[in-house]
Amino acid sequence: MDYLSIVFQKDNGVAKIILNRPRVLNALDAAMIEELGDSIKKVSNDPEIRVLILTGSGRAFCFGADISVFRKAQNHEGTSSVEKLLEKAQEVILLLAEMPKPTIAALNGFASGLGLDLAMACDLRIATPRVKISEAFVSMGLVPDGGGTFFLPRLVGSGKAAEMIFTGEPVTSQEAERIGFINRVVPASEFEKTVQDLARRLAKGPSLAIICKTSAKKKPPWKSARRIKNRGALPKDLPPKL
């Protein structure tokens, strides 16, 4: 697939996906969602790639869904409908969350809505001081439908997650680091080098151990329990909805 909405790079075991619609703050449209899904699968399936960096071009990481595209989709049915676009976006976030390799969200600017969900689906988040994050769904009368209600409490705790979801107010990178959402805030002049150095360090590390750790962290507990049950390690009367 030829990429028009993203840039895909690969170098010494590190893949980099750059969201590349800077004029609309890298907002997600149908083409970008499709290209993201394809590129993330490529990273997962390439044995030469050991680490993935996800970042944005320009002054934003990802502003979320391209509202103009989603509004037009309200008048369509089938593959162009809002429901289908949202399903595809959710599939991309799930692919990223279940990536069997370490993932780094390099937050170069504002991240909100589905864009924030993309960042939360990564293992690590590095940011510049100017970054702000927001669960902006409430401003449109929506709930975080890209996995935010699952990811956010695990990162910042249920109370802070509820506040962010209920108010939708932007959170600075310094506050996001304090509450555990961001791993590290670094000066803009050191940002690229810090992210690349971390990626190279992970790429040279013991991949099996890292994969086991990331897999355990990312797996929802009911999936782990169901897998154990299927192997006969749990009682057969395990609740069917687990």
NUKEMI-171993 format. One record per residue (C-alpha): residue number from 1; chain; residue in one letter; x, y, z. Coordinates in Angstrom, 3 decimals. Layout:
BEGIN
[site NUM; 'A'; 'A'; [X; Y; Z]],
...
This chain:
BEGIN
[site 1; 'A'; 'M'; [0.000; 0.000; 0.000]],
[site 2; 'A'; 'D'; [1.218; 3.513; -0.858]],
[site 3; 'A'; 'Y'; [0.929; 5.858; 2.115]],
[site 4; 'A'; 'L'; [-0.388; 9.390; 1.619]],
[site 5; 'A'; 'S'; [-1.536; 10.297; 5.141]],
[site 6; 'A'; 'I'; [1.358; 8.804; 7.091]],
[site 7; 'A'; 'V'; [5.109; 8.410; 6.704]],
[site 8; 'A'; 'F'; [6.608; 4.984; 7.404]],
[site 9; 'A'; 'Q'; [10.299; 4.634; 8.226]],
[site 10; 'A'; 'K'; [12.440; 1.679; 9.244]],
[site 11; 'A'; 'D'; [16.026; 1.791; 10.464]],
[site 12; 'A'; 'N'; [18.128; -0.657; 12.495]],
[site 13; 'A'; 'G'; [15.226; -2.507; 14.037]],
[site 14; 'A'; 'V'; [13.188; 0.621; 14.795]],
[site 15; 'A'; 'A'; [10.055; 1.505; 12.844]],
[site 16; 'A'; 'K'; [8.576; 4.979; 12.911]],
[site 17; 'A'; 'I'; [5.043; 5.922; 11.881]],
[site 18; 'A'; 'I'; [4.476; 9.658; 11.444]],
[site 19; 'A'; 'L'; [0.904; 10.930; 11.234]],
[site 20; 'A'; 'N'; [1.172; 13.347; 8.342]],
[site 21; 'A'; 'R'; [-1.849; 15.640; 8.013]],
[site 22; 'A'; 'P'; [-0.346; 18.673; 9.771]],
[site 23; 'A'; 'R'; [-2.792; 21.201; 8.310]],
[site 24; 'A'; 'V'; [-5.625; 19.525; 10.241]],
[site 25; 'A'; 'L'; [-3.450; 18.688; 13.275]],
[site 26; 'A'; 'N'; [-3.137; 15.074; 12.081]],
[site 27; 'A'; 'A'; [-6.833; 14.418; 12.592]],
[site 28; 'A'; 'L'; [-7.923; 10.915; 11.622]],
[site 29; 'A'; 'D'; [-9.841; 10.458; 8.386]],
[site 30; 'A'; 'A'; [-10.732; 7.219; 6.581]],
[site 31; 'A'; 'A'; [-7.467; 7.118; 4.589]],
[site 32; 'A'; 'M'; [-5.247; 7.677; 7.624]],
[site 33; 'A'; 'I'; [-7.118; 5.042; 9.623]],
[site 34; 'A'; 'E'; [-6.653; 2.543; 6.786]],
[site 35; 'A'; 'E'; [-2.959; 3.356; 6.397]],
[site 36; 'A'; 'L'; [-2.351; 3.175; 10.136]],
[site 37; 'A'; 'G'; [-3.899; -0.269; 10.287]],
[site 38; 'A'; 'D'; [-1.786; -1.506; 7.383]],
[site 39; 'A'; 'S'; [1.473; -0.064; 8.752]],
[site 40; 'A'; 'I'; [0.912; -1.385; 12.290]],
[site 41; 'A'; 'K'; [0.304; -4.875; 10.873]],
[site 42; 'A'; 'K'; [3.505; -4.496; 8.874]],
[site 43; 'A'; 'V'; [5.441; -3.708; 12.043]],
[site 44; 'A'; 'S'; [3.896; -6.652; 13.906]],
[site 45; 'A'; 'N'; [4.741; -9.104; 11.138]],
[site 46; 'A'; 'D'; [8.273; -7.924; 10.330]],
[site 47; 'A'; 'P'; [10.829; -9.903; 12.379]],
[site 48; 'A'; 'E'; [13.475; -7.261; 11.694]],
[site 49; 'A'; 'I'; [11.456; -4.596; 13.519]],
[site 50; 'A'; 'R'; [11.813; -4.713; 17.296]],
[site 51; 'A'; 'V'; [10.383; -1.328; 18.384]],
[site 52; 'A'; 'L'; [7.748; 1.089; 17.054]],
[site 53; 'A'; 'I'; [7.670; 4.865; 17.460]],
[site 54; 'A'; 'L'; [4.375; 6.654; 16.754]],
[site 55; 'A'; 'T'; [4.472; 10.423; 16.372]],
[site 56; 'A'; 'G'; [2.946; 13.334; 14.457]],
[site 57; 'A'; 'S'; [4.179; 15.974; 12.037]],
[site 58; 'A'; 'G'; [3.826; 19.686; 12.696]],
[site 59; 'A'; 'R'; [2.486; 21.031; 15.983]],
[site 60; 'A'; 'A'; [0.185; 18.164; 16.993]],
[site 61; 'A'; 'F'; [0.438; 14.469; 17.727]],
[site 62; 'A'; 'C'; [-3.178; 13.789; 16.748]],
[site 63; 'A'; 'F'; [-6.196; 16.004; 17.357]],
[site 64; 'A'; 'G'; [-8.562; 13.015; 17.205]],
[site 65; 'A'; 'A'; [-11.151; 12.263; 14.552]],
[site 66; 'A'; 'D'; [-11.520; 14.607; 11.588]],
[site 67; 'A'; 'I'; [-14.961; 15.909; 12.531]],
[site 68; 'A'; 'S'; [-15.725; 17.156; 8.997]],
[site 69; 'A'; 'V'; [-15.200; 13.637; 7.624]],
[site 70; 'A'; 'F'; [-17.239; 11.985; 10.365]],
[site 71; 'A'; 'R'; [-20.076; 14.496; 9.881]],
[site 72; 'A'; 'K'; [-20.249; 13.704; 6.180]],
[site 73; 'A'; 'A'; [-20.279; 10.020; 7.043]],
[site 74; 'A'; 'Q'; [-23.509; 10.545; 8.990]],
[site 75; 'A'; 'N'; [-25.300; 10.714; 5.651]],
[site 76; 'A'; 'H'; [-23.820; 7.464; 4.371]],
[site 77; 'A'; 'E'; [-24.398; 3.802; 4.985]],
[site 78; 'A'; 'G'; [-22.195; 0.730; 4.626]],
[site 79; 'A'; 'T'; [-18.403; 1.094; 4.679]],
[site 80; 'A'; 'S'; [-18.598; 4.911; 4.658]],
[site 81; 'A'; 'S'; [-20.882; 5.203; 7.684]],
[site 82; 'A'; 'V'; [-19.830; 6.729; 11.006]],
[site 83; 'A'; 'E'; [-20.177; 3.333; 12.665]],
[site 84; 'A'; 'K'; [-17.798; 1.692; 10.183]],
[site 85; 'A'; 'L'; [-15.241; 4.489; 10.463]],
[site 86; 'A'; 'L'; [-15.329; 4.228; 14.233]],
[site 87; 'A'; 'E'; [-15.039; 0.440; 14.104]],
[site 88; 'A'; 'K'; [-11.963; 0.732; 11.885]],
[site 89; 'A'; 'A'; [-10.414; 3.292; 14.247]],
[site 90; 'A'; 'Q'; [-11.065; 0.978; 17.193]],
[site 91; 'A'; 'E'; [-9.458; -1.910; 15.303]],
[site 92; 'A'; 'V'; [-6.335; 0.200; 14.728]],
[site 93; 'A'; 'I'; [-6.122; 1.092; 18.432]],
[site 94; 'A'; 'L'; [-6.551; -2.571; 19.361]],
[site 95; 'A'; 'L'; [-3.809; -3.592; 16.908]],
[site 96; 'A'; 'L'; [-1.506; -1.069; 18.550]],
[site 97; 'A'; 'A'; [-2.431; -2.162; 22.070]],
[site 98; 'A'; 'E'; [-1.795; -5.816; 21.224]],
[site 99; 'A'; 'M'; [1.461; -5.142; 19.381]],
[site 100; 'A'; 'P'; [3.928; -7.878; 20.461]],
[site 101; 'A'; 'K'; [6.778; -5.339; 20.481]],
[site 102; 'A'; 'P'; [7.524; -2.246; 22.584]],
[site 103; 'A'; 'T'; [5.753; 0.893; 21.358]],
[site 104; 'A'; 'I'; [6.587; 4.524; 22.089]],
[site 105; 'A'; 'A'; [4.204; 7.447; 21.590]],
[site 106; 'A'; 'A'; [6.408; 10.472; 20.866]],
[site 107; 'A'; 'L'; [4.045; 13.295; 21.764]],
[site 108; 'A'; 'N'; [5.232; 16.299; 19.813]],
[site 109; 'A'; 'G'; [2.065; 18.340; 20.372]],
[site 110; 'A'; 'F'; [-1.602; 18.260; 21.283]],
[site 111; 'A'; 'A'; [-3.276; 14.844; 21.661]],
[site 112; 'A'; 'S'; [-7.019; 14.548; 22.174]],
[site 113; 'A'; 'G'; [-9.942; 12.179; 21.636]],
[site 114; 'A'; 'L'; [-9.020; 9.230; 19.443]],
[site 115; 'A'; 'G'; [-5.524; 10.704; 19.181]],
[site 116; 'A'; 'L'; [-5.132; 10.395; 22.935]],
[site 117; 'A'; 'D'; [-6.416; 6.826; 22.734]],
[site 118; 'A'; 'L'; [-3.669; 6.054; 20.201]],
[site 119; 'A'; 'A'; [-1.091; 7.383; 22.659]],
[site 120; 'A'; 'M'; [-2.556; 5.352; 25.522]],
[site 121; 'A'; 'A'; [-2.424; 2.173; 23.429]],
[site 122; 'A'; 'C'; [1.378; 2.534; 23.336]],
[site 123; 'A'; 'D'; [3.628; 1.208; 26.099]],
[site 124; 'A'; 'L'; [5.554; 4.428; 26.733]],
[site 125; 'A'; 'R'; [4.838; 8.126; 26.218]],
[site 126; 'A'; 'I'; [7.555; 10.783; 25.839]],
[site 127; 'A'; 'A'; [6.505; 14.431; 25.465]],
[site 128; 'A'; 'T'; [7.761; 17.963; 24.976]],
[site 129; 'A'; 'P'; [6.862; 20.695; 27.505]],
[site 130; 'A'; 'R'; [4.275; 22.275; 25.172]],
[site 131; 'A'; 'V'; [2.156; 19.125; 24.917]],
[site 132; 'A'; 'K'; [-1.401; 19.122; 26.205]],
[site 133; 'A'; 'I'; [-3.688; 16.102; 26.367]],
[site 134; 'A'; 'S'; [-7.464; 15.940; 26.547]],
[site 135; 'A'; 'E'; [-10.282; 13.390; 26.602]],
[site 136; 'A'; 'A'; [-12.354; 15.799; 24.543]],
[site 137; 'A'; 'F'; [-15.303; 13.501; 23.819]],
[site 138; 'A'; 'V'; [-17.555; 15.119; 26.432]],
[site 139; 'A'; 'S'; [-17.538; 18.441; 24.542]],
[site 140; 'A'; 'M'; [-19.407; 16.664; 21.730]],
[site 141; 'A'; 'G'; [-21.694; 14.694; 24.020]],
[site 142; 'A'; 'L'; [-19.759; 11.467; 23.444]],
[site 143; 'A'; 'V'; [-17.974; 8.875; 25.558]],
[site 144; 'A'; 'P'; [-14.315; 7.839; 24.979]],
[site 145; 'A'; 'D'; [-15.043; 5.161; 22.386]],
[site 146; 'A'; 'G'; [-11.457; 4.409; 21.388]],
[site 147; 'A'; 'G'; [-10.559; 2.529; 24.563]],
[site 148; 'A'; 'G'; [-10.131; 5.537; 26.839]],
[site 149; 'A'; 'T'; [-12.325; 4.136; 29.595]],
[site 150; 'A'; 'F'; [-10.084; 1.035; 29.685]],
[site 151; 'A'; 'F'; [-6.643; 2.606; 29.276]],
[site 152; 'A'; 'L'; [-6.949; 5.837; 31.273]],
[site 153; 'A'; 'P'; [-7.812; 4.435; 34.749]],
[site 154; 'A'; 'R'; [-4.923; 1.991; 34.446]],
[site 155; 'A'; 'L'; [-2.516; 4.874; 33.833]],
[site 156; 'A'; 'V'; [-3.739; 7.602; 36.202]],
[site 157; 'A'; 'G'; [-6.197; 5.905; 38.564]],
[site 158; 'A'; 'S'; [-9.970; 5.838; 38.501]],
[site 159; 'A'; 'G'; [-10.519; 9.208; 40.201]],
[site 160; 'A'; 'K'; [-8.262; 11.241; 37.904]],
[site 161; 'A'; 'A'; [-9.540; 9.323; 34.877]],
[site 162; 'A'; 'A'; [-13.131; 10.190; 35.807]],
[site 163; 'A'; 'E'; [-12.193; 13.871; 36.144]],
[site 164; 'A'; 'M'; [-10.487; 13.939; 32.758]],
[site 165; 'A'; 'I'; [-13.372; 12.128; 31.056]],
[site 166; 'A'; 'F'; [-16.148; 14.135; 32.758]],
[site 167; 'A'; 'T'; [-14.609; 17.581; 32.180]],
[site 168; 'A'; 'G'; [-12.557; 17.110; 29.011]],
[site 169; 'A'; 'E'; [-10.226; 19.841; 30.252]],
[site 170; 'A'; 'P'; [-6.704; 19.899; 28.775]],
[site 171; 'A'; 'V'; [-3.878; 18.604; 30.952]],
[site 172; 'A'; 'T'; [-0.345; 19.982; 30.566]],
[site 173; 'A'; 'S'; [2.587; 17.665; 29.936]],
[site 174; 'A'; 'Q'; [4.028; 18.494; 33.354]],
[site 175; 'A'; 'E'; [0.787; 17.504; 35.103]],
[site 176; 'A'; 'A'; [0.448; 14.442; 32.858]],
[site 177; 'A'; 'E'; [3.927; 13.340; 33.925]],
[site 178; 'A'; 'R'; [3.094; 13.935; 37.591]],
[site 179; 'A'; 'I'; [-0.025; 11.728; 37.463]],
[site 180; 'A'; 'G'; [1.761; 8.946; 35.583]],
[site 181; 'A'; 'F'; [0.290; 9.398; 32.109]],
[site 182; 'A'; 'I'; [3.562; 10.526; 30.516]],
[site 183; 'A'; 'N'; [6.797; 8.716; 31.304]],
[site 184; 'A'; 'R'; [9.098; 11.625; 30.609]],
[site 185; 'A'; 'V'; [8.929; 15.280; 29.564]],
[site 186; 'A'; 'V'; [12.047; 16.468; 27.767]],
[site 187; 'A'; 'P'; [13.020; 19.815; 26.192]],
[site 188; 'A'; 'A'; [12.039; 20.168; 22.540]],
[site 189; 'A'; 'S'; [15.726; 20.415; 21.578]],
[site 190; 'A'; 'E'; [16.377; 16.959; 23.086]],
[site 191; 'A'; 'F'; [13.073; 15.340; 22.130]],
[site 192; 'A'; 'E'; [14.027; 13.495; 18.938]],
[site 193; 'A'; 'K'; [17.329; 12.251; 20.362]],
[site 194; 'A'; 'T'; [15.704; 11.068; 23.591]],
[site 195; 'A'; 'V'; [13.039; 9.100; 21.734]],
[site 196; 'A'; 'Q'; [15.534; 7.586; 19.286]],
[site 197; 'A'; 'D'; [17.993; 6.646; 22.039]],
[site 198; 'A'; 'L'; [15.241; 4.923; 24.005]],
[site 199; 'A'; 'A'; [14.010; 3.066; 20.909]],
[site 200; 'A'; 'R'; [17.523; 1.874; 20.036]],
[site 201; 'A'; 'R'; [18.090; 0.759; 23.620]],
[site 202; 'A'; 'L'; [14.893; -1.293; 23.555]],
[site 203; 'A'; 'A'; [15.727; -2.678; 20.111]],
[site 204; 'A'; 'K'; [19.047; -3.983; 21.433]],
[site 205; 'A'; 'G'; [17.492; -5.401; 24.577]],
[site 206; 'A'; 'P'; [16.316; -8.962; 25.355]],
[site 207; 'A'; 'S'; [13.293; -9.062; 23.068]],
[site 208; 'A'; 'L'; [11.640; -12.141; 24.556]],
[site 209; 'A'; 'A'; [11.631; -10.672; 28.067]],
[site 210; 'A'; 'I'; [10.260; -7.343; 26.813]],
[site 211; 'A'; 'I'; [7.572; -9.051; 24.727]],
[site 212; 'A'; 'C'; [6.450; -11.089; 27.749]],
[site 213; 'A'; 'K'; [6.237; -7.924; 29.855]],
[site 214; 'A'; 'T'; [4.341; -5.903; 27.262]],
[site 215; 'A'; 'S'; [1.983; -8.804; 26.561]],
[site 216; 'A'; 'A'; [1.167; -9.192; 30.249]],
[site 217; 'A'; 'K'; [0.605; -5.444; 30.617]],
[site 218; 'A'; 'K'; [-1.595; -5.057; 27.579]],
[site 219; 'A'; 'K'; [-3.779; -8.135; 27.932]],
[site 220; 'A'; 'P'; [-7.166; -7.417; 29.520]],
[site 221; 'A'; 'P'; [-7.479; -9.731; 32.554]],
[site 222; 'A'; 'W'; [-10.505; -11.555; 31.165]],
[site 223; 'A'; 'K'; [-8.479; -12.627; 28.085]],
[site 224; 'A'; 'S'; [-5.739; -14.094; 30.267]],
[site 225; 'A'; 'A'; [-8.279; -15.894; 32.439]],
[site 226; 'A'; 'R'; [-10.119; -17.270; 29.409]],
[site 227; 'A'; 'R'; [-6.853; -18.538; 27.908]],
[site 228; 'A'; 'I'; [-5.903; -20.278; 31.168]],
[site 229; 'A'; 'K'; [-9.371; -21.813; 31.412]],
[site 230; 'A'; 'N'; [-9.101; -23.154; 27.876]],
[site 231; 'A'; 'R'; [-5.863; -24.876; 28.857]],
[site 232; 'A'; 'G'; [-7.620; -26.596; 31.758]],
[site 233; 'A'; 'A'; [-5.922; -24.688; 34.577]],
[site 234; 'A'; 'L'; [-9.136; -23.144; 35.894]],
[site 235; 'A'; 'P'; [-12.414; -24.746; 36.965]],
[site 236; 'A'; 'K'; [-14.818; -25.413; 34.134]],
[site 237; 'A'; 'D'; [-17.513; -23.392; 35.886]],
[site 238; 'A'; 'L'; [-15.626; -20.142; 35.286]],
[site 239; 'A'; 'P'; [-18.289; -17.480; 34.580]],
[site 240; 'A'; 'P'; [-19.072; -17.491; 30.821]],
[site 241; 'A'; 'K'; [-18.850; -13.689; 30.627]],
[site 242; 'A'; 'L'; [-15.321; -13.525; 32.022]],
